Amino acid sequence: MKGPLLNKLHRYAGIMAAPFMIIQTASGLLLSFGPFRRTLLSPSDSLAPPGPLDRFLTATHFGPGLINDAYHVLLGASFVWMALSGWLLYLRGRRARRAAFLQRQNPS
């Protein structure tokens, strides 16, 4: 794949996926830490019924249903694409920097 095309695809995929990645990260953090985490300290403890914010965060993060399953698959694929294309861009830049360095060392 040509460099400019890979750069463009990586940039646009990142721009499109970034808001959804932020939503998933924020809802996951809120569900994992703080007052939204539901844990039992002992078998005699009982959990309070989930409030509207708990239900909203759970639906936002896990989202049952076919549409949300497709959303999670696409979001996961965008993570993989961003990682792979970012690695390819890094290697391409590293190769170019190395070639420029070698050319400065041996100008003939």
C-alpha positions as CSV (number, residue, x, y, z in Angstrom):
1,M,0.0,0.0,0.0
2,K,1.3,3.4,-0.9
3,G,2.5,5.7,2.0
4,P,0.1,8.6,1.4
5,L,-2.9,6.3,1.1
6,L,-2.0,4.4,4.3
7,N,-1.6,7.8,6.1
8,K,-5.0,8.9,4.9
9,L,-6.8,5.7,5.8
10,H,-5.1,5.6,9.2
11,R,-6.0,9.2,9.9
12,Y,-9.7,8.9,8.8
13,A,-10.2,5.6,10.6
14,G,-8.8,7.2,13.8
15,I,-11.0,10.3,13.4
16,M,-14.1,8.2,12.9
17,A,-13.4,5.7,15.7
18,A,-12.1,8.1,18.3
19,P,-15.4,9.2,19.7
20,F,-16.6,5.6,20.1
21,M,-13.3,4.6,21.7
22,I,-13.7,7.4,24.2
23,I,-17.3,6.4,25.0
24,Q,-16.3,2.8,25.5
25,T,-13.3,3.8,27.7
26,A,-15.2,6.3,29.8
27,S,-18.1,4.0,30.4
28,G,-15.8,1.0,31.2
29,L,-13.8,3.1,33.7
30,L,-16.9,4.4,35.4
31,L,-18.2,0.8,35.6
32,S,-14.9,-0.5,36.9
33,F,-14.0,2.2,39.5
34,G,-15.8,4.4,41.9
35,P,-19.4,4.4,43.0
36,F,-20.7,2.5,40.0
37,R,-18.9,-0.7,40.9
38,R,-21.2,-3.3,42.5
39,T,-19.4,-5.7,44.8
40,L,-20.4,-7.9,47.7
41,L,-18.3,-7.6,50.8
42,S,-19.7,-10.7,52.4
43,P,-22.4,-13.2,51.6
44,S,-24.8,-11.4,53.9
45,D,-24.5,-8.1,52.0
46,S,-27.0,-7.4,49.3
47,L,-26.6,-5.1,46.3
48,A,-28.8,-2.1,46.0
49,P,-31.0,-2.2,42.9
50,P,-29.3,-0.5,39.9
51,G,-30.2,3.1,39.4
52,P,-30.8,4.9,36.1
53,L,-27.1,5.9,35.7
54,D,-26.0,2.2,36.3
55,R,-28.4,1.0,33.7
56,F,-27.3,3.7,31.2
57,L,-23.6,3.0,31.7
58,T,-24.2,-0.8,31.4
59,A,-26.3,-0.4,28.2
60,T,-23.7,2.1,26.8
61,H,-20.7,-0.2,27.5
62,F,-22.1,-3.6,26.9
63,G,-25.2,-2.8,24.7
64,P,-27.1,-6.0,24.1
65,G,-28.6,-6.7,20.7
66,L,-27.5,-7.3,17.1
67,I,-26.8,-3.7,16.4
68,N,-24.6,-3.3,19.4
69,D,-22.8,-6.6,18.6
70,A,-22.0,-5.2,15.2
71,Y,-20.9,-2.0,16.8
72,H,-18.5,-3.9,19.1
73,V,-17.1,-5.9,16.2
74,L,-16.5,-2.8,14.2
75,L,-14.9,-1.0,17.1
76,G,-12.6,-4.0,17.8
77,A,-11.7,-4.1,14.1
78,S,-10.9,-0.4,14.2
79,F,-8.5,-1.0,17.2
80,V,-6.8,-3.8,15.2
81,W,-6.6,-1.6,12.1
82,M,-5.2,1.4,14.0
83,A,-2.5,-0.8,15.7
84,L,-1.4,-2.5,12.4
85,S,-1.5,0.6,10.2
86,G,0.3,2.6,12.9
87,W,3.0,-0.1,13.1
88,L,3.4,0.0,9.4
89,L,3.6,3.7,9.3
90,Y,6.2,3.6,12.1
91,L,8.3,1.0,10.2
92,R,8.1,3.0,7.0
93,G,9.2,6.2,8.8
94,R,12.0,4.3,10.5
95,R,13.2,2.9,7.2
96,A,13.2,6.4,5.7
97,R,15.1,7.9,8.6
98,R,17.7,5.2,8.4
99,A,18.2,5.6,4.7
100,A,18.6,9.4,5.2
101,F,21.1,8.8,8.0
102,L,23.1,6.3,5.8
103,Q,23.0,8.7,2.9
104,R,24.5,11.5,5.1
105,Q,27.2,9.2,6.3
106,N,28.2,8.1,2.8
107,P,27.4,11.0,0.4
108,S,29.1,9.4,-2.6
